[in-house]
Amino acid sequence: MDETLTAQPNVLDQDCESRQALDRIADKWTCLIVYALVDGAARHGELRRRIEGISQKMLTQTLRSMERDGLVQRTVIDVIPPHVEYALTPLGRTLIEPLTAICRWAMDHLPEVQQARAAGV
C-alpha cells in the first residue's frame, strides 16, 4: 500500500507537503488579502488601496499563488474596458475565521507587544 495515501499530515515533519499550505496561509500578504476580501470580491486596484504598503508586484504574485492553491477565484468581467475581480473560494472562506482572529489579535495586543519591545524583553 502507498504510504503517502495513509500517512497523516504533520507540519512538524520537514518532508510533509502540508508545510507548503502552512507557508501560504502564514504569509503576511495572504492573511491581509483574505482580511480585505471578507466582505466580497474586489478589483486589483481596490485591494491595493485597502492593503497599504503592498506593492503591485507582491499583490499580483500573492493573488496568483492563492489562485493556484484554490483560495481565490479570478473573474474577468466582460465590459469595456475589461476588468478582473478577485473573490475568496469556498476553501478560501474557511480561512476567514482563523486569519481574521490573527489580524484582530495583532491589533488588540499591539500595545503589549510595543511595551515588551521597549522594555527589551
C-alpha positions in Angstrom: 0.0 0.0 0.0 1.2 3.5 -0.8 2.4 5.1 2.4 1.6 8.7 1.2 -2.1 7.7 0.9 -2.4 6.6 4.6 0.1 8.9 6.3 -1.4 11.7 8.4 -0.1 15.2 7.5 2.4 16.6 10.1 3.6 20.2 9.7 6.4 19.4 12.1 7.8 16.9 9.5 10.2 18.8 7.2 9.2 16.5 4.3 5.5 16.9 4.7 3.7 18.8 1.9 1.4 20.4 4.5 4.2 22.8 5.1 3.5 24.3 1.7 -0.1 25.0 2.8 1.2 26.5 6.0 3.7 28.7 4.1 0.8 30.0 2.0 -1.6 30.8 4.9 1.1 32.0 7.3 2.3 34.6 4.8 1.6 38.2 5.9 0.2 39.2 2.5 -2.1 36.2 2.2 -3.5 37.0 5.6 -4.1 40.6 4.7 -5.7 39.7 1.3 -8.1 37.3 3.0 -8.9 40.0 5.5 -9.5 42.5 2.7 -11.8 40.1 0.8 -14.0 39.2 3.8 -16.8 41.4 2.6 -16.7 40.2 -1.0 -15.0 40.4 -4.3 -12.6 43.3 -5.1 -10.6 44.5 -8.1 -6.8 44.6 -8.0 -6.7 48.4 -7.5 -9.2 48.2 -4.7 -7.1 45.6 -2.9 -4.0 47.7 -3.4 -5.7 50.7 -1.8 -7.1 48.6 1.1 -3.8 46.9 1.8 -1.4 49.8 2.4 2.2 49.0 1.8 1.8 46.1 -0.6 3.4 46.6 -4.0 1.6 45.9 -7.2 4.1 43.1 -7.9 3.7 41.5 -4.5 -0.1 41.7 -4.7 -0.1 40.1 -8.2 2.3 37.3 -7.0 0.3 36.6 -3.9 -3.1 36.6 -5.7 -1.6 34.2 -8.4 -0.3 31.9 -5.7 -3.6 32.0 -3.8 -5.5 31.2 -7.1 -3.1 28.3 -7.8 -3.8 27.0 -4.3 -7.6 27.3 -4.7 -8.0 30.1 -2.2 -9.0 32.9 -4.6 -11.1 32.9 -7.7 -10.1 35.4 -10.5 -13.1 36.5 -12.7 -12.7 38.6 -15.8 -15.7 40.9 -16.2 -16.5 41.4 -19.9 -17.1 45.1 -20.0 -15.2 47.8 -21.9 -12.6 48.1 -20.7 -12.5 44.6 -19.2 -11.6 44.3 -15.6 -10.8 41.5 -13.1 -12.2 40.8 -9.7 -10.9 38.5 -7.0 -13.0 36.7 -4.5 -12.4 34.0 -1.9 -13.4 30.5 -3.0 -15.2 28.2 -0.6 -11.8 26.9 0.5 -10.5 30.4 0.9 -13.5 31.3 3.0 -12.5 28.6 5.5 -9.6 30.9 6.3 -11.8 33.9 7.3 -12.2 32.9 10.9 -8.7 31.9 11.8 -6.9 34.7 9.8 -9.4 37.4 11.0 -8.7 36.2 14.5 -4.9 36.6 13.9 -5.5 40.2 12.5 -7.7 41.0 15.5 -5.1 39.6 17.9 -2.4 41.8 16.3 -4.5 44.9 16.7 -5.7 44.1 20.2 -2.3 43.2 21.6 -0.2 45.8 19.8 0.3 47.9 23.0 1.6 44.9 24.9 4.0 43.9 22.1 5.2 47.5 21.8 5.7 47.6 25.6 7.7 44.4 25.6 9.9 45.7 22.7 10.5 48.9 24.5 11.5 47.0 27.7 13.9 44.9 25.7 12.3 41.7 26.8 
